[in-house]
Amino acid sequence: MTETLEPNEASRTPVSPEAEADSASNTTEQDPMAKLTAERDAIAIAKNEAQDLLLRTRAEFENFRKRVEREKHEIMDHAGMRVVETLLPVVDDLERALTVECSDKEYAKGMELIHGRLLEALKKVGLEPIEAMGAKFDPNFHYAIDRVSGTDAEDQTILAEFQKGYNFKGKMLRPAMVKVAVA
């Protein structure tokens, strides 16, 4: 039986596994600087990867912290908006009560003081009244419930305010209900 050898195998002399291991150990024994350089490079790569991971983790945590803080403020603002929204009918009732004539002037003055203190407290938490009387009609801030034509007023001017409108920290809470002049 004849063996056919590949051209590369024919030119090679057979080497035992022990001889290959000896030659590899001779290379490392002969060049300890190469081994140390390889270890140093591997450690530098691992260090750079660890630093990159640390920086990315730190940035992710900072973004998470900012997002949680922003969401917390949004939840608090939303809750405050709902509380103020439930108090607005009380403010409306006080304003209607102030328009009624009263024989007891001290009682009327007390109601005015209560109304003023309530409005001041609500302004401190972010309530802002929308000025409507004499202004131009803006559908973003006003709700027209009556339109009057044939008046001396300029077109789209607010003639009367039936219910005050309010913003809460820059966001629309309730539009003002108004009467508008039309040409």
C-alpha positions in Angstrom: 0.0 0.0 0.0 1.5 3.3 -1.0 0.9 6.5 0.8 0.3 9.7 -1.1 1.6 12.7 0.6 0.5 16.2 0.0 3.2 18.5 -1.3 3.3 20.4 2.0 3.4 17.3 4.1 6.2 15.8 2.0 8.6 18.7 2.7 7.8 18.7 6.5 9.7 16.6 8.8 7.5 15.0 11.5 7.7 16.7 14.9 6.5 15.1 18.1 4.1 17.1 20.3 6.7 17.1 23.1 9.2 18.7 20.7 6.7 21.4 19.8 6.0 22.2 23.5 9.8 22.4 24.1 10.2 24.8 21.2 7.4 27.0 22.5 8.8 27.1 26.0 12.3 27.8 24.6 10.8 30.8 22.8 9.2 32.2 26.0 12.4 31.4 27.9 14.5 33.1 25.3 12.2 36.2 25.1 10.8 37.1 28.6 10.4 40.7 27.4 7.8 39.6 24.8 5.8 37.7 27.5 5.9 40.8 29.8 4.9 43.1 27.0 2.0 40.8 26.1 0.8 40.7 29.7 1.1 44.5 30.0 -0.9 45.0 26.8 -3.6 42.6 28.0 -3.8 44.4 31.4 -3.9 47.8 29.6 -6.8 46.6 27.4 -8.7 45.3 30.5 -8.1 48.5 32.3 -9.4 50.6 29.4 -12.5 48.4 29.2 -13.1 48.7 32.9 -12.8 52.5 32.7 -15.1 52.7 29.8 -17.7 50.5 31.6 -17.3 52.7 34.7 -17.8 55.9 32.7 -20.8 54.5 30.9 -22.4 53.2 34.1 -21.8 56.6 35.8 -23.4 58.4 32.9 -26.4 56.0 32.8 -26.9 56.5 36.6 -26.7 60.3 36.3 -29.3 60.2 33.4 -31.5 57.9 35.5 -31.2 60.3 38.6 -32.2 63.3 36.5 -35.1 61.5 34.9 -36.4 60.3 38.3 -36.1 63.9 39.7 -37.9 65.3 36.6 -40.7 62.7 36.9 -41.0 63.4 40.7 -41.5 67.2 40.0 -44.1 66.4 37.2 -46.1 64.2 39.6 -46.0 66.8 42.3 -47.1 69.5 39.8 -49.9 67.3 38.5 -51.1 66.6 42.1 -50.9 70.3 43.0 -52.9 71.1 39.8 -55.6 68.7 40.8 -55.9 70.1 44.3 -56.1 73.7 43.0 -58.6 72.6 40.4 -60.9 71.2 43.2 -60.6 74.5 45.1 -61.6 76.7 42.1 -65.3 76.3 42.6 -64.8 77.6 46.2 -63.0 80.7 44.8 -65.9 81.1 42.3 -68.5 80.9 45.0 -66.6 83.5 47.1 -66.5 85.8 44.1 -70.2 85.5 43.5 -70.9 86.0 47.2 -68.8 89.3 47.1 -71.0 90.7 44.3 -74.2 90.4 46.5 -74.9 93.4 48.6 -74.8 92.9 52.3 -76.1 95.1 55.1 -73.3 94.0 57.5 -70.2 95.8 56.2 -67.9 93.9 58.6 -69.2 90.6 57.3 -68.6 91.7 53.7 -65.1 92.9 54.6 -64.3 89.5 56.3 -65.5 87.7 53.1 -63.2 89.9 51.0 -60.2 89.1 53.3 -60.9 85.4 53.1 -61.2 85.6 49.3 -57.9 87.5 49.1 -56.0 85.2 51.4 -57.2 82.1 49.5 -56.1 83.6 46.2 -52.7 84.6 47.6 -52.2 81.0 48.9 -53.2 79.6 45.5 -50.9 82.0 43.7 -48.0 80.9 45.9 -48.4 77.3 44.7 -48.6 78.4 41.1 -52.1 79.6 40.2 -52.2 82.4 37.7 -55.4 84.3 36.7 -56.0 84.9 33.0 -56.8 88.5 32.2 -59.8 88.6 29.9 -61.7 91.9 30.2 -60.9 94.2 27.2 -58.4 91.8 25.7 -58.6 90.2 22.3 -60.3 86.8 22.1 -57.8 83.9 22.1 -59.3 80.4 21.9 -56.3 79.1 23.7 -57.2 81.0 26.9 -60.9 82.0 26.4 -64.1 80.0 25.9 -66.8 82.2 24.2 -70.2 81.4 25.5 -71.9 84.5 24.0 -71.2 86.5 20.9 -72.6 90.0 20.5 -72.7 91.9 17.2 -73.4 95.6 16.5 -71.4 97.0 19.5 -69.0 99.9 19.4 -66.2 97.5 20.5 -63.6 96.3 18.2 -64.1 92.9 16.5 -63.0 89.9 18.7 -62.8 92.0 21.9 -64.0 90.5 25.2 -66.9 92.4 26.6 -67.7 90.4 29.7 -66.2 87.6 31.8 -68.7 85.1 33.2 -66.1 82.9 34.9 -62.4 83.6 35.5 -59.8 81.5 33.7 -56.6 80.2 35.3 -53.2 78.8 34.4 -51.3 76.6 36.8 -47.5 77.0 36.5 -47.8 78.0 32.9 -50.3 75.3 31.9 -53.9 75.9 31.1 -56.1 74.9 34.1 -59.4 76.4 33.1 -60.2 78.8 30.2 -62.1 82.0 30.9 -65.8 82.0 29.9 -66.4 85.2 28.1 -68.8 87.3 25.9 -67.1 88.4 22.6 -67.9 91.3 20.3 -68.2 90.3 16.6 -68.3 92.6 13.6 
